[in-house]
Amino acid sequence: MHIENRIPEIRAIGEEKKIILTGDRPTGKLHLGHYIGSLKNRVALQDQYDTFIIIADFQVLIDHLEDSHQVEANIREIVLDYLSVGIDPTKSTIFIQSALPQLTELTTYLSMLVTVARLRRNPTVKAEAQRVGVDSERDNIVYGFLGYPVSQAADILLFRAHCVPAGEDQRPHIEQTRELAERFNKLFGEVFPVPELLVSETPKLPGLSGEGKMSKSLGNAIYLSDPAAVVRQKVMSMYTDPTRKHAADPGHIEGNVVFTYLDAFDPDIHHVASLKEQYQAGSVGDVKLKKYLFEVLVRLLEPIQSRRTEFEQQPDYIRHVLRQGCIHAREVGEETMKLVRKAVQYDYPNLLISQ
């Protein structure tokens, strides 16, 4: 693959496809949970929708204020993962949140349309506050944390997105975005489509221990870039059935992480069904089962990692993808902001004309 010639051009503004907005916070390399939960779906959707993928580097400061020096390297890692799984920058616009001043401007307008009480009622804000040990009802919560849903709404509405592909757990954020869009449209006139949540049918992938979802912070993830030896070690340490003492004992399928992963990643559903029958009958052991899962994951990861290796050798291409993506995102965002400023009557044309 000669990727040096695959330089994306800015796509035409106003294509006749519906628009989706999705993205990630740059916390580091992406893992299998990201792949099955969103990346695989993004690759499929990029031919059907005009796709914008935001790397939310402002929002990552909620958790990484003291180690923000790592964000630049994390952005590069995320773009490598995007390209390696098949996200095509000629079909999907990949851009960095902080590179768009229009997002900051729109966030300001939207922040005038929501109360602190409403933000505190957002279930996702409450859950995230609990995760990081903050009380969302107390005054010591920082504005950036409490205002996260407003920033996220601006991300979506700046591109006038029709749909947001996300898990069911993100519904409170989408509902708040819908409220802000409706309130703005009611006050100032129809500017924004009211976005819909495009719910992923894939449940969250559990971590290796079976406790909680796969997560970098919990140290229970298999990364898309993990070498085969590392994948093997992680798979062999996976949680199976604690009630099963010997390989010949009947085993349980429910809650067995190995079978959860096989259901998610093995296209041979008939073989997986056969393994389940054997496991329940006590005719297949955990070690054999884990070795098979390792083979399945290596088959999935080998082509992804091969492409990643090629892209790693093209740093100029990575920079160009981001530069072109930011240019296109700013152009689309500025068209939206012209509508917003006109609606709010903040375009001030006579004051800004130079004499």
N, C-alpha and C positions, 0 to 999 in steps of 0.2 A: 504494500500500500504506500503510494507516494503522497504522503499527507502534506508535503511542502507546497503542493499546488492547490490544496483544498482551502483557499482563503475565502471566507464568506464576504459577500457583498451586502450592502444595506438593502433590505427588501422594501418593496413599495408600501407606502402608508395607505391604509384603507382597503386592504384586501377584503374580499367578500366572505371570508371565513369568520365564524364566531371567535372571540378572544378568550383565552384562559391565562390566568396568572398563577404561578406556583413558584417554589423556591426553597432555599435552605439558609440557615444561619451558618456562617463559616467557623465551625467549632473543630474541624479536622477532617480526616479522611472519612469517606462514607462506607457503610457496612451493608450486610445482607438485609437488615431490616429496612434500610433506605431503598434498597433495590426492589424488594418485593412490595413494599408499601407505596413507593412513588416513582422511582426511576424507570422501572419497566413500563409503567403506565404512561409516563411522559413520552417515551419513545413511540408508543403506539398512538398517542394523541397528536403528536406533532404534524402528522399528515392530515388530520381532520380539523385542527384548530390553528389559529394564529397564536403561537405560544410565546409567552414572556416568562423567563426564569430569573428570579431575583436572588442575588446573593446578599442577604440582609445583614450587612456588616455594622449598621447602626444598632440594630436590635440585638446583636450578639454581645454588645457591651453590658447588657443586663447581667450576664454571668461572667464576662471576661474583661471587666474594666481594668483590673490590675495586671493582666497579661495581654493587653491589646497589641503588643509588639508581634504576637504570633498570628494575628489575623491575616496579614498579607500572605504568609506562607500557606495558611489554611485555605485562602481563596484559590491559590494555584492548585492545591490538592483537590479541591472540589471540582474545578474545571476539568482537571485530568480525569476524574471519575465520571463526570458528565459525558465527556467525549468517548471514553473507553466503553461505556455501556450502549452507545449508539445515539446519543442526542446530537442532532445535526445543526450546527450554527447557521446553516443556510435556511433552516426551517424554524428554528427556535432562537429567540433573542435572549442571549445570556448577558446579564448586566449587573453592575455593582450598585447597591442602594445609595451609597454616599456620593456617587458620581452624578446623581440627578438632583440638582437644586430644586427642581419642580416638586419633588416629593416633600421636601421640607416646607415649601410654600403651601402645598395642599394640606399637609398635616396641620398647619396653623389655622387655616380656614375651618377644617373639620373639628378641631379642638374647641371651637366656639359653640359647637352644636351638641355637646354631650356634658352631662354633669358628673362630678366626682362620685356621687352616689351610684349612678348608673355603671360607671367603670368598676366600682367595688363589687357590684352585684354579678359581674361577669364570672361565670363558674371557672373558666380557664384561668383567669387572673387569680382567683382564689386557690386553685390547684397548684399553679406555678409558685405562688407566694409560699404555700405550705412546703413545696419541694425545696425551696432555697432557705426556708426558715424565717420568713418574713410574715408579719401579720398585716393583711391587706386593709384591716379596719383601723390601724393605728396611724398616727401622723408621721411616723418615721419612715414610711414607705417612700421611695424616690419617685419623682414625677415620671421619669422615663419608664419605670416598671408599670406604674398604674396606667400610663398613657399608651402602653404597648398596643392595645386594640385600635387606637386611633391611627397610630403609625401603620399598622397592618392594613387598615381600611384605605389609607392613602395609597399604599402599594397597589391595591386592587383597583381602586377607582381611577387612579391616574391613567391607566390603560383602558378604562371603560370596559373592564372585563365582564363577560357574560357568565362565566363559570369559574369556579375555583376547585380544582381536584384536591381533595384532602380527606382525612379520616373523619369519622363521626365525632371524634373528640374536639374537632375544630369548629363544630357548628356554632357554639356561642360567639366566636369571633366573626363568623360569616353573618350571623344574625345582627351583630352590632354594626357591621359594615352596611348591611341592608337598611338598618335604621338611619344611619348617617346619610346614605344616598337618598332615601325617601325624604328625610328632613330637609336636606339641601334642595332637592327638586321642588319641594312644596314652598320653600321660602323664596327661591331665586329663579325657578323655572327648570324645565327638564334638561338636565345636562348628563346625568349618569344613568346607565342601565342599572337595574337592581340585580346584583349578581346572585347566582344560584350555587349551592354546594353540590359539586359532582362527587358523590360519595364513593370512595374506594371500597370494592367488595372484599378486598384482602384484609383479614384481621391482622393486628399488630403481631410481629414475630417476637416470641418470647426470647429472653436471654439464655445463655448456655445452661444456667442453673435452673431455669424454669421459673424464676422469680422476677416478675416485672418484664417490661419490654426490652428488647435488645438496645443497649445504650452504651455510649462511650464512657459516660461518667460512672456507670456501674461496673465497668470492666468486664462485660459479659458479651462482647461482640466479636463476630468474624468479619473482618474488613475485606472489601473487594480487592485490595492490594496485598493481602496476607499471602506469603509464600506457602507452597503446598505443605511443607513441614510444620508450619505454624497452624495451618488449617487442620492437619491431622491431629496435632496435640490438643487443639481446642475441641475437636469432635470427640476424641476419645475420653475427654473429661466431662462430656455432657451428661445431664440428668436423664435417667430413664424411669425405672420403676423401683422405688425403694423397698417394696414388699417382696421383690423377687430375689431370693438368695442364691439360686443355682440356675444354670442355663436351661435345665429341663423343667423348671417350674413354669406354670402358666403365668403369662405376663399381662399387664394392663395397657391398653392403648390410650385411654383418656389421660391427659396430663403428661404423656410421655413426649418429651421434647424432640427426640429423634424422629418419631413419626410425624410430629408437627412440621419438622423441616422437610421430611420426605414428601408430605402432602403439598408443601409450598414449592419445592424445587425439582422433584422428579417427574418428568413428563410421562413416564410409564406407570400410569395409574393402576393398571392391572397387576403389575408386579408388586406395587406397594400394597394393594389389597391382599395379595397372596402372602406377603410378609406379615401382615397383620394377623392373618389366620394362623400362620405358623407360630407367631409370637404368643398368641393367646393359647395355643395348644402346647407350648413349651418345646417346640421343635427347632427353634432358632435362638441363638444366644445374643446377648447385648453386644459383645465384641464383634461378632459377624455383622450385626445390624449397623453398628457404627462404621465399620470398614466400608460397607456399601454406601452409607451416606457420604462418607469422605469421597468416594469415587464420583458420586453424583455432583457434589459441590466442585470438585476439581474440573469436571467436564464443563460446568457452568463458568467457572472463573478463568480457565486457561485462555480462551479467546479475549476476554475482557482485559486480562493482564497483558496479553500480547499487544493489544492496541495501546494500552497505557504506556508500555515501554517505548513504543514508537513516538507517541505524543510527548513523552518526557524528553526526547531528543530534539524537540522542536519548540524551544521556549519562545521564539519570535512568533510562532503560530498561536500559542496560547495568549500572548499579549495582544495579537491582532484580533483574535476572537473577542476578547473583552473590550478592546477599543471600539471595534465595529458595533458590538452589541450595545455599548453605552451610547454611542452616537445615535443609533436607531431608536433606542429607548428615550433619549432626550428629545428627539424630533417628535415622536408620538406623544410624549408627555407634554411638550410645549403646545401642541395643538389642543390638548385637553385644557391646559391652563389658560389659553386664550378664551375658551368658552367659559371657564370658571370666572376669570377676571371680568369678562363682559357681563356675566350674570350677576355678579356681586357689585358691579359698577366700580371696579377697582382697576380699570385699564388706563385711566387718566391720559388719553391720547394727547390732549392739548398741552398738558404740563410737560410731557416728555419729548415734544418735538423741539429739536435744536434750532436756534435761530441762525 
